[in-house]
Amino acid sequence: MSAEAADREAATSSRPCTPPQTCWFEFLLEESLLEKHLRKPCPDPAPVQLIVQFLEQASKPSVNEQNQVQPPPDNKRNRILKLLALKVAAHLKWDLDILEKSLSVPVLNMLLNELLCVSKVPPGTKHVDMDLATLPPTTAMAILLYNRWAIRTIVQSSFPVKQAKPGPPQLSVMNQMQQEKELTENILKVLKEQASDSILVLEAALKLNKDLYVHTMRTLDLLAMEPGMVNGETESSTAGLKIKTEEMQCQVCYDLGAAYFQQGSTNSAAYENAREKFFRTKELIAEIGSLSLHCTIDEKRLAGYCQACDVLVPSSDITSQQLTPYSQVHICLRSGNYKEVIKIFIEDNSTFRLPVQFRQSVQRELFQKAQQGNEALDEICFKVCACNTVRDILEGRTISVQFNQLFLRPNKEKIDFLLEVCSRSINLEKSSDSLKENMASFLKNVCLGLEDLQYVFMISSHELFITLLKDEERKLLVDQMRKRSPRVNLCIKPVTSFYDIPASASVNIGQLEHQLILSVDPWRIRQILIELHGMTSERQFWTVSNKWEVPSVYSGVILGIKDSLTRDLVYILMAKGLHCSTVKDFSHAKQLFAACLELVTEFSPKLRQVTLNEMLLLDIYTHEAGTGQSGERPPSDLISRVRGYLEMRLPDIPLRQVIAEECVAFMLNWKENEYLTLQVPAFLLQSNPYVKLGQLLAATIKELPGPKESRRTAKDLWEVVVQICSVSSQHKRGNDGRVSLIKQRESTLGIMYRYVLE
């Protein structure tokens, strides 16, 4: 086809053409193009991309005749490019939030230094030695912008940053990244050395009582004109975008507050300065209102800073302390007034003012102190845990493992306190039906978990229990307790507590071990193990049954747990969970894995990830055996978790190959061919042949139908692949809910006979 024919074909085609991207040099050739480009709804390239392109071109080194690298020349071309970059930043109104988000530290450093240069700040002059009140408004504003950016960059560099996943290794890209990293580190070093000067400059700005102006595209154009044609307009008090005093002070106060807060980690007195600046920022925001277009403060972040300052530097004003329960809790923790902490938590159970995460952090802190040998805190730990547990059940969350452990050996004082917390946490007249149902269910479960009948009577005769549960429910509860244990007779005098029975006879240990083998209830398993460890410390109860098998990649980590009770519990929960999953008892498997996850999260990130992986496999099995059989697609969350597993590259995490195989089969079954073809990580393809097979099958399906001219053998191959991988009415799923792609291996894992679960 000739060039003319190709042009005609392109002109007559009905397919719309993507408009070509404007190149950086076009803005040099046409003076008015930049403003036209920036006025577009979605300019391509974007403004921040233009800044990078202009400054990159202006800073390119030159090579002389002797092939020696020279600094970029100060010629007309480079000066215009720098001016264009400044004009784009002026179009963005010098918004540091936008510029910092999109520009690297070296590029933004270059941009702001150019602003200082055109604003007639003498190079090499210390900003702290310049009197802002006597400087032209645009010059003073340029200095403020630079020093605000300097301390913001220092603060931002102190935050931990998640490293981006490296792509395919390319030498040129790696060299460029390394150069940029070194340049950023050098700039940060200089900024940190000058940090005290920058803070003094900004503190001086808070004393200014005049409006300032920042350069606009028009004033920057005037700067580029011949000196005799400017007539001093760029230095007048009306040139540029007007920044009101309150707006300038609001931004400066916020940035100073962040700088002082960051210094507080090494100098606690700095928190007082931070508090003062943040609360002044709040006052200025209230004064400015929503009319300001230039002053933008992240008010959610500001509120977090203020809240943190309230805790770190409590106000002497009594009323302010009453409005900030955070500071009240921390004052009580510092002074050891734990009774007041419990009182605050009980009151919060009815107001829900304190976040759950904060309450849990207080509980963790107290537990850590108790574990370090402060036995006096044991009772306090239980009371705080009880308060948090009641808050959890009111909001529909599950009971924590810690509460179950602390309540394993209850006494009258614990029961009395728990009933007090429950009574004070719910208003029977105003509370919703859902809150009442949650509380009633909690009290019933507590009763069912008690062995000592006198404690059962304490709860069942309490006013709250009688109010929340109807007569029929209480009767049903009594029947359940009779069925649960033949020795429970609620009509006679309570028998001795289960835990008061001496454990001298070896028969008791044998009976408990038998119950341990049969039980699939995580709570009951925990109870039995605690009782067994109380009888003897010489046994390893994970070896009670030779049917309890855990894959060797897991057992090495689990058996490395130092605490024998925790080791037995984790091993048995994992073994029983894997067995229940194998025999398709998915509900019990889910309970066992959930209990295991809650337990290991407290001390082992490695075992936590192992449990999450097994729960993912369980969810895949559950879907394929349930709604997947009817052709219903899995939820997007499950597909996302499968992708996350395939892309996971956590070091030292034990992995079972079968999970990756099932994930690939799952993706093939539900036609996630685009992902398998293009996005599966290379390391997984190299290490797991099943994943490689899945990728090849997905790529084959994606390219169907094949070329009609294929030879007979190739055509047969296409048909076989379609028959295997296409889900239609002609290809029914098997009993396990999927079209079989990979032969499923029969599991030899056995924990108990099937009738035990029934």
C-alpha positions in Angstrom: 0.0 0.0 0.0 1.4 3.4 -1.0 1.8 6.3 1.5 -1.1 8.1 -0.2 -3.4 5.1 0.1 -2.5 4.7 3.8 -3.4 8.4 4.4 -6.7 7.9 2.7 -7.4 4.8 4.7 -6.6 6.6 7.9 -8.8 9.6 6.9 -11.8 7.4 6.0 -11.6 5.0 9.0 -14.5 5.2 11.4 -12.3 4.5 14.4 -11.5 7.7 16.3 -7.8 8.6 16.5 -6.1 9.4 19.8 -4.9 13.0 19.7 -1.1 13.1 19.7 0.6 14.2 22.9 2.0 17.7 22.8 5.8 17.6 22.9 7.8 19.9 25.2 9.6 21.7 22.5 6.4 22.9 20.9 5.9 25.2 23.8 9.2 26.9 22.9 8.1 27.4 19.3 4.7 28.9 20.1 4.6 31.4 23.0 0.8 31.2 23.6 0.6 27.4 23.5 1.2 26.9 27.2 -1.8 28.8 28.4 -4.1 27.2 25.8 -2.8 23.8 26.9 -3.3 24.4 30.6 -6.9 25.6 30.0 -7.9 22.2 28.6 -10.1 20.0 30.9 -7.6 17.1 30.9 -4.3 18.4 29.4 -1.9 15.8 28.1 0.8 15.9 29.3 -0.4 16.9 32.7 1.0 20.1 34.3 3.3 18.3 36.7 4.7 16.2 33.8 5.4 19.4 31.9 7.4 20.8 34.9 9.5 17.6 34.9 10.1 17.7 31.1 11.0 21.4 31.1 13.5 21.1 34.0 15.0 17.9 32.6 15.7 19.6 29.3 17.0 22.7 30.9 19.4 20.8 33.2 20.9 18.4 30.6 24.7 18.7 30.7 26.5 19.5 27.4 29.6 17.9 25.9 32.5 20.1 24.5 34.8 19.3 21.6 37.1 17.3 23.9 34.1 15.0 24.9 34.2 16.5 28.4 30.9 16.8 30.3 30.0 20.4 31.0 27.3 21.9 33.2 24.1 23.0 31.3 24.7 26.3 29.5 23.0 29.4 30.7 21.5 30.2 27.3 18.2 31.7 26.1 16.7 28.2 25.5 17.4 26.9 29.0 16.2 30.2 30.6 12.9 30.0 28.7 12.4 26.3 29.7 12.9 27.2 33.4 10.5 30.1 33.0 7.9 27.7 31.5 8.3 25.3 34.5 7.7 28.3 36.8 4.6 29.3 34.9 3.1 25.8 35.1 3.7 25.9 38.9 2.1 29.3 39.1 -0.9 27.9 37.2 -1.2 25.3 40.1 -1.1 28.3 42.5 2.1 26.9 44.1 0.1 24.3 46.0 2.8 22.3 47.8 0.3 19.4 48.4 0.0 18.9 44.6 3.7 19.6 43.8 5.0 17.3 46.6 2.7 14.5 45.5 3.8 14.4 41.9 7.4 15.8 41.8 10.5 14.2 43.3 12.6 16.0 45.9 15.4 16.9 43.4 12.9 18.3 40.8 11.0 20.4 43.4 14.2 21.6 44.9 15.3 22.8 41.4 11.9 24.5 40.8 11.8 26.4 44.1 15.4 27.5 43.7 14.5 28.9 40.3 11.6 30.7 42.0 14.1 32.2 44.5 16.3 33.3 41.7 13.6 35.1 39.6 12.3 36.6 42.9 15.6 38.4 43.3 16.8 36.4 46.4 20.7 36.8 46.2 22.2 33.3 45.9 24.2 32.2 48.9 22.4 34.6 51.2 21.0 33.0 54.4 17.2 33.5 54.5 17.3 33.9 58.3 19.4 37.1 57.8 16.8 38.7 55.6 14.1 40.9 57.0 10.8 39.7 55.5 9.0 42.9 56.4 11.2 45.0 54.2 11.3 42.6 51.2 9.0 42.9 48.1 5.9 40.8 48.7 6.7 38.2 46.0 10.3 37.9 47.3 9.1 37.3 50.8 6.5 34.7 49.6 9.2 32.8 47.6 11.3 32.5 50.7 8.4 31.3 52.7 7.5 28.7 50.1 11.0 27.3 50.0 11.3 27.1 53.8 7.9 25.6 54.2 8.8 22.9 51.6 12.1 22.4 53.4 10.6 21.5 56.8 7.7 19.6 55.2 10.3 17.4 53.3 12.2 16.8 56.5 9.0 15.7 58.3 7.9 13.5 55.4 11.3 11.8 55.2 10.9 10.7 58.9 7.9 8.6 58.0 8.4 4.9 57.0 7.7 4.3 53.3 6.7 1.0 51.7 9.2 0.1 49.1 7.8 -0.3 45.6 8.1 -3.7 44.0 11.1 -3.7 41.6 10.3 -4.5 38.0 12.4 -6.4 35.5 16.1 -5.4 36.1 17.3 -2.8 33.5 20.7 -1.4 34.0 19.9 2.1 32.8 16.8 2.4 34.9 18.6 1.1 38.0 21.5 3.6 37.5 19.0 6.4 37.1 17.1 5.4 40.3 20.4 5.1 42.2 21.4 8.6 41.1 18.1 10.1 42.1 18.3 8.3 45.5 21.8 9.7 46.1 20.8 13.2 45.0 17.7 13.1 47.3 19.8 12.0 50.3 22.3 14.9 49.6 19.4 17.4 49.4 17.9 16.0 52.6 21.2 16.3 54.4 21.4 20.0 53.5 17.8 20.7 54.5 18.3 19.0 57.9 21.4 21.1 58.5 19.4 24.3 57.7 16.3 23.1 59.6 16.7 25.4 62.6 17.2 28.4 60.2 14.0 27.4 58.3 12.0 27.3 61.5 13.3 30.7 62.5 12.3 32.1 59.1 8.7 30.7 59.4 8.5 31.9 63.0 9.4 35.4 61.8 6.7 35.2 59.1 4.0 34.8 61.8 4.9 38.3 63.0 4.1 39.9 59.6 0.9 41.9 59.5 0.8 42.5 55.7 -0.7 40.5 52.8 1.8 38.8 50.5 1.8 38.0 46.8 3.0 35.0 44.9 4.0 35.0 41.3 1.5 34.3 38.6 1.9 33.5 34.9 1.6 37.2 34.1 4.2 38.4 36.5 6.6 35.7 35.4 6.0 36.9 31.8 6.9 40.5 32.9 10.1 39.2 34.5 11.1 37.8 31.1 10.7 41.2 29.4 13.4 43.7 28.9 14.2 45.6 32.2 13.2 49.0 30.7 9.7 47.7 29.9 8.6 46.3 33.3 8.3 49.7 35.1 8.7 48.1 38.5 5.3 46.2 38.4 6.7 42.9 39.5 7.9 44.5 42.7 4.8 46.5 43.5 2.4 45.5 46.3 -0.3 44.6 43.8 1.6 42.2 41.5 0.8 38.5 41.6 -1.8 36.4 43.4 -2.8 37.9 46.8 -2.2 35.8 49.8 -4.0 37.2 52.9 -2.1 37.3 56.2 -4.4 34.8 57.9 -4.0 32.3 55.0 -0.2 32.6 55.1 -0.1 32.2 58.9 -2.5 29.2 58.8 -0.2 27.3 56.4 3.0 28.3 58.3 1.5 27.3 61.7 0.5 23.9 60.4 3.9 23.2 58.9 5.7 24.4 62.0 3.4 22.3 64.2 4.4 19.2 62.1 8.1 20.1 62.4 7.9 20.5 66.2 5.8 17.3 66.6 8.5 15.4 64.7 11.2 16.9 67.0 9.2 15.8 70.0 10.6 12.2 69.8 14.0 13.5 71.0 12.8 16.7 72.7 9.6 16.3 74.6 9.4 20.1 75.1 8.8 20.5 71.4 5.3 18.9 71.8 4.2 22.0 73.7 5.2 24.2 70.7 3.5 21.7 68.3 0.3 21.9 70.4 0.3 25.7 70.3 0.8 25.8 66.5 -1.8 23.2 65.7 -4.5 24.8 67.9 -3.7 28.2 66.4 -4.1 26.6 62.9 -7.6 25.5 64.0 -8.5 29.0 65.0 -7.2 30.5 61.7 -9.2 27.9 59.7 -12.3 29.0 61.6 -11.5 32.7 60.8 -10.8 32.0 57.1 -13.8 29.8 56.5 -14.4 28.1 53.2 -13.6 31.3 51.1 -9.9 30.6 50.7 -8.8 29.1 47.5 -5.1 29.1 48.3 -4.9 27.8 51.8 -5.6 24.0 51.9 -5.1 22.1 55.2 -5.7 18.4 55.7 -8.2 18.9 58.5 -8.5 15.2 59.4 -4.7 15.0 59.8 -4.8 18.2 61.8 -7.4 16.7 64.1 -5.2 13.7 64.6 -2.2 15.9 65.5 -4.4 17.9 68.0 -5.6 14.7 69.6 -2.1 13.4 69.9 -0.9 16.7 71.5 -3.8 16.5 74.0 -2.4 13.1 75.1 1.3 14.1 75.1 0.8 17.6 76.6 -2.5 17.5 78.6 -4.1 20.9 79.0 -4.4 22.4 82.5 -7.9 23.4 81.7 -10.3 21.0 83.5 -13.1 21.4 81.0 -10.8 20.5 78.1 -9.7 17.3 79.9 -13.3 16.3 80.2 -13.7 16.7 76.5 -10.7 14.5 75.7 -11.0 11.0 77.2 -7.7 10.1 75.5 -5.7 12.4 77.7 -7.7 11.2 80.8 -6.8 7.6 80.1 -3.1 8.4 79.6 -2.9 10.6 82.7 -4.4 7.7 84.7 -2.0 5.2 83.2 1.0 7.4 84.0 -0.2 7.9 87.6 -1.2 4.2 88.1 -4.9 5.1 88.6 -6.2 2.0 86.9 -9.6 2.2 88.6 -10.3 5.4 86.8 -9.3 3.8 83.5 -11.9 1.0 84.1 -14.5 3.6 85.0 -13.8 5.5 81.7 -14.1 2.3 79.7 -17.4 1.3 81.3 -18.8 4.7 80.5 -17.5 4.5 77.0 -19.4 1.2 76.5 -22.6 3.2 76.3 -21.2 6.2 74.4 -18.8 4.5 71.9 -16.5 7.6 71.9 -13.2 5.8 72.2 -12.0 3.8 69.1 -11.7 0.0 69.7 -8.1 0.1 68.5 -7.2 2.6 71.3 -8.9 0.5 74.0 -7.1 -2.6 72.7 -3.7 -0.8 72.8 -4.3 0.1 76.5 -5.2 -3.6 77.2 -2.0 -4.7 75.4 0.1 -2.3 77.4 -1.3 -3.5 80.8 -0.9 -7.2 79.7 2.8 -6.5 78.9 3.4 -4.9 82.3 1.7 -7.9 84.0 3.9 -10.4 82.0 7.0 -8.5 83.1 6.3 -9.6 86.7 3.8 -7.1 88.0 1.3 -9.6 89.5 -0.8 -6.8 91.1 -2.0 -6.0 87.5 -3.6 -9.4 87.0 -7.0 -8.3 88.4 -6.8 -5.0 86.4 -6.0 -6.9 83.2 -9.1 -9.0 83.7 -11.4 -6.0 84.3 -10.1 -4.0 81.3 -10.4 -7.1 79.2 -14.0 -7.6 80.4 -14.9 -4.0 79.6 -13.4 -4.4 76.1 -15.2 -7.8 75.6 -18.6 -6.2 76.5 -17.9 -3.4 74.0 -17.0 -6.0 71.4 -20.2 -8.1 71.8 -22.4 -4.9 71.8 -21.0 -4.1 68.4 -21.3 -7.6 67.1 -17.7 -8.8 67.3 -16.5 -12.1 68.6 -15.1 -12.8 72.1 -11.3 -12.5 72.3 -9.1 -15.4 73.2 -7.7 -13.4 76.1 -11.1 -13.1 77.7 -11.7 -16.8 77.4 -8.4 -17.6 79.0 -8.9 -15.1 81.9 -12.4 -16.4 82.5 -11.4 -20.0 82.4 -11.3 -20.2 86.2 -14.0 -17.8 87.3 -14.7 -16.8 90.8 -17.5 -14.8 92.5 -15.6 -11.5 92.2 -15.1 -12.0 88.4 -18.8 -12.9 87.9 -19.9 -9.9 90.0 -17.7 -7.5 88.0 -18.8 -8.9 84.7 -22.5 -8.5 85.6 -21.8 -4.9 86.8 -20.1 -4.0 83.5 -23.0 -5.6 81.5 -25.6 -3.7 83.5 -23.9 -0.3 83.2 -23.1 -0.8 79.5 -26.7 -1.0 78.2 -29.7 1.2 78.8 -32.7 -1.1 78.7 -35.1 1.7 77.9 -33.2 3.4 75.1 -31.0 0.7 73.6 -31.8 -0.9 70.2 -33.1 -4.4 69.9 -29.9 -5.6 68.3 -27.8 -4.4 71.3 -30.2 -6.3 73.6 -30.0 -9.4 71.5 -26.2 -9.3 71.5 -26.1 -8.9 75.3 -28.6 -11.7 75.9 -26.6 -14.0 73.6 -23.4 -13.2 75.5 -25.0 -14.0 78.9 -26.4 -17.3 77.6 -23.0 -18.3 76.2 -21.3 -17.4 79.5 -23.7 -19.6 81.4 -23.1 -22.5 79.0 -19.4 -22.2 79.5 -19.6 -22.4 83.3 -19.1 -25.7 85.2 -19.9 -24.4 88.7 -23.7 -24.2 89.1 -23.6 -21.5 91.8 -22.1 -19.1 89.2 -24.8 -20.1 86.7 -27.4 -19.2 89.4 -25.7 -15.8 90.0 -26.1 -14.9 86.3 -29.5 -16.5 85.7 -31.0 -14.8 88.7 -29.6 -11.4 87.9 -32.1 -8.6 86.9 -30.4 -8.0 83.6 -30.6 -11.7 82.6 -34.3 -11.9 83.6 -35.1 -8.7 81.7 -33.3 -9.7 78.5 -34.3 -13.3 78.2 -37.9 -14.5 78.1 -39.2 -17.4 80.2 -39.1 -19.7 77.2 -35.4 -18.9 76.5 -34.5 -19.4 80.1 -36.2 -22.8 80.1 -34.5 -23.8 76.9 -31.1 -22.8 78.5 -31.8 -25.1 81.4 -32.6 -27.9 79.1 -29.4 -27.4 77.1 -27.4 -27.5 80.3 -29.0 -30.8 81.4 -28.2 -32.3 78.0 -24.7 -31.0 78.0 -23.7 -32.9 81.2 -25.6 -35.7 82.9 -24.3 -34.7 86.3 -25.8 -31.2 86.1 -29.1 -31.1 88.0 -30.4 -27.6 88.6 -32.9 -28.8 91.2 -30.4 -29.9 93.7 -27.6 -28.3 95.7 -24.7 -27.3 93.4 -21.9 -29.9 93.2 -18.2 -29.1 93.7 -16.6 -27.1 91.0 -15.0 -29.1 88.2 -11.7 -27.4 88.9 -11.8 -28.3 92.6 -11.8 -32.0 91.9 -8.3 -33.3 92.7 -6.5 -34.6 89.6 -4.5 -37.4 91.2 -6.0 -40.3 89.2 -4.4 -41.0 85.9 -7.9 -42.0 84.7 -8.7 -38.3 84.6 -5.9 -37.6 82.2 -6.9 -40.5 80.0 -10.5 -39.2 79.9 -9.4 -35.7 79.0 -7.1 -37.0 76.3 -10.0 -39.0 74.8 -12.2 -35.9 74.8 -9.3 -34.0 73.2 -9.2 -36.5 70.3 -13.0 -36.3 69.7 -13.6 -32.6 70.1 -13.7 -30.2 67.2 -14.8 -27.2 69.3 -11.8 -24.8 69.6 -13.0 -23.4 72.9 -13.4 -26.9 74.4 -10.0 -28.0 73.0 -8.4 -25.0 74.8 -10.2 -25.9 78.0 -9.0 -29.5 77.9 -5.4 -28.5 77.2 -5.2 -26.0 80.0 -6.6 -28.7 82.4 -4.1 -31.3 81.2 -1.2 -28.9 81.5 -2.4 -28.1 85.0 -2.2 -31.8 85.9 1.2 -32.5 84.5 4.0 -30.5 82.9 5.9 -33.5 81.5 3.7 -34.4 78.6 3.5 -33.1 75.0 -0.2 -33.5 74.2 0.2 -32.8 70.4 1.5 -36.4 70.3 -1.7 -37.9 71.9 -3.0 -39.1 68.5 -0.8 -40.4 65.7 -3.6 -39.3 63.3 -2.8 -35.6 64.0 -0.6 -34.7 61.1 0.6 -31.3 60.0 2.7 -30.7 56.9 6.4 -30.8 57.6 6.8 -27.2 56.3 4.5 -26.1 59.1 5.4 -28.4 61.9 8.9 -27.1 62.1 7.7 -23.6 62.9 4.9 -24.7 65.3 7.1 -27.1 67.3 9.6 -24.2 67.7 7.1 -22.4 69.9 8.7 -22.2 73.4 5.5 -22.3 75.5 4.3 -25.9 75.7 0.6 -25.1 76.1 0.6 -22.7 73.1 2.6 -25.2 71.0 0.1 -28.0 71.7 -2.9 -25.7 71.1 -1.6 -24.4 67.7 -0.5 -27.8 66.5 -3.8 -29.5 67.3 -6.0 -26.6 66.0 -4.0 -26.7 62.7 -4.1 -30.5 62.4 -7.9 -30.7 63.1 -8.6 -27.8 60.8 -6.7 -29.5 57.9 -8.5 -32.8 58.6 -12.0 -31.1 58.7 -11.2 -29.4 55.4 -10.2 -32.7 53.8 -13.4 -34.4 54.8 -15.4 -31.3 53.7 -16.6 -30.4 57.2 -16.0 -26.7 56.3 -17.9 -25.1 59.2 -15.8 -26.8 61.8 -12.6 -26.2 59.8 -13.4 -22.5 59.6 -13.9 -22.3 63.4 -10.6 -24.1 64.1 -8.6 -21.9 61.7 -10.2 -18.7 63.0 -9.3 -19.7 66.6 -5.7 -20.5 65.4 -5.5 -17.2 63.6 -6.6 -15.2 66.7 -4.0 -17.1 68.8 -0.9 -16.8 66.6 -1.6 -13.2 65.6 -0.4 -12.1 69.0 3.1 -13.5 68.7 4.0 -15.0 65.3 3.6 -13.1 61.9 4.9 -16.2 60.2 2.2 -18.5 61.6 -0.4 -15.8 61.0 0.3 -15.8 57.3 0.3 -19.6 57.3 -3.2 -19.7 58.8 -4.4 -17.0 56.4 -3.2 -19.1 53.5 -5.0 -22.2 54.8 -8.2 -20.1 55.3 -7.9 -19.0 51.7 -7.7 -22.6 50.5 -10.7 -23.4 52.7 -12.8 -20.6 51.2 -11.9 -21.9 47.7 -13.1 -25.4 48.7 -16.2 -23.9 50.3 -17.2 -21.9 47.2 -16.5 -24.8 44.8 -18.6 -27.2 46.9 -21.4 -24.7 47.4 -22.6 -21.9 45.1 -19.8 -22.7 42.6 -21.6 -25.9 41.6 -24.5 -23.9 40.2 -22.2 -21.7 38.1 -22.3 -18.7 40.4 -19.1 -16.7 40.2 -17.1 -16.3 43.3 -17.1 -12.9 45.1 -14.6 -10.4 43.9 -13.0 -10.4 47.3 -12.1 -14.1 47.0 -10.6 -13.6 43.5 -8.6 -10.7 44.9 -7.3 -12.8 47.7 -6.3 -15.6 45.3 -4.3 -13.0 43.2 -2.7 -11.7 46.4 -1.5 -15.2 47.3 0.0 -15.8 43.9 1.8 -12.5 44.0 3.0 -12.9 47.6 6.7 -12.8 48.1 7.2 -12.8 51.9 10.5 -14.3 53.0 10.7 -17.4 55.2 6.9 -18.1 55.0 6.3 -21.9 54.8 4.2 -22.6 51.7 2.3 -25.7 50.6 2.5 -26.3 46.9 -1.1 -27.5 46.8 -2.4 -24.0 47.7 -0.8 -22.5 44.6 -2.1 -25.4 42.5 -5.7 -24.9 43.8 -5.4 -21.1 43.2 -4.4 -21.7 39.6 -7.2 -24.2 39.1 -9.6 -21.8 40.7 -8.5 -19.0 38.3 -8.8 -21.2 35.3 -12.3 -22.5 36.3 -13.6 -18.9 36.5 -11.9 -17.7 33.3 -9.4 -15.3 34.8 -7.3 -15.9 31.7 -6.0 -12.4 31.3 -4.5 -12.4 34.7 -2.9 -15.9 34.4 -1.4 -15.0 31.0 0.1 -11.6 31.8 0.3 -10.9 35.5 1.4 -14.1 37.3 4.9 -13.4 38.8 7.8 -14.9 37.0 9.3 -16.4 40.1 6.1 -18.5 40.6 6.2 -19.7 37.0 9.8 -20.9 37.5 9.2 -22.6 40.8 5.9 -24.4 40.3 5.1 -26.4 37.1 1.4 -26.4 37.9 1.4 -22.6 37.7 3.3 -22.7 34.4 0.7 -25.2 33.0 -2.1 -22.9 34.1 -0.4 -19.9 32.3 -0.1 -21.9 29.1 -3.7 -23.1 29.2 -4.9 -19.6 29.9 -2.8 -18.2 27.0 -4.2 -20.8 24.7 -7.8 -20.1 25.7 -7.3 -16.4 25.3 -6.2 -16.8 21.6 -9.2 -18.9 20.6 -10.3 -19.5 17.9 -7.1 -20.4 16.2 -6.2 -19.9 12.6 -8.4 -21.9 10.2 -5.4 -22.9 8.2 -3.9 -25.0 11.0 -3.0 -28.5 10.5 -5.2 -31.3 11.7 -3.1 -32.0 14.8 -3.1 -28.3 15.8 -6.9 -28.2 15.4 -7.3 -31.2 17.6 -5.2 -29.5 20.3 -7.5 -26.4 20.2 -10.6 -28.6 20.6 -9.2 -30.5 23.5 -8.1 -27.4 25.3 -11.6 -25.8 24.8 -13.2 -29.0 26.0 -11.1 -29.1 29.2 -11.3 -25.4 30.1 -14.6 -24.1 28.9 -17.5 -24.2 31.5 -20.8 -24.9 29.8 -23.9 -27.0 30.1 -22.1 -29.8 28.3 -19.3 -30.0 30.8 -20.7 -30.7 34.3 -18.7 -30.0 37.4 -17.6 -32.9 39.6 -18.7 -33.5 43.2 -16.0 -31.0 44.4 -17.6 -28.1 42.4 -15.0 -27.7 39.7 -14.1 -28.9 36.2 -11.1 -31.1 36.9 -7.9 -29.7 35.4 -5.4 -31.1 37.8 -5.8 -34.5 39.2 -6.7 -34.3 42.8 -4.6 -36.4 45.1 -6.3 -38.5 47.8 -5.4 -37.2 51.2 -4.0 -39.7 53.7 -4.4 -37.3 56.6 -6.6 -38.8 59.3 -7.5 -37.4 62.6 -10.6 -39.2 63.5 -13.3 -41.3 61.9 -16.1 -39.6 60.1 -18.7 -40.7 62.7 -16.9 -38.7 65.4 -17.8 -35.4 63.7 -21.5 -36.4 63.4 
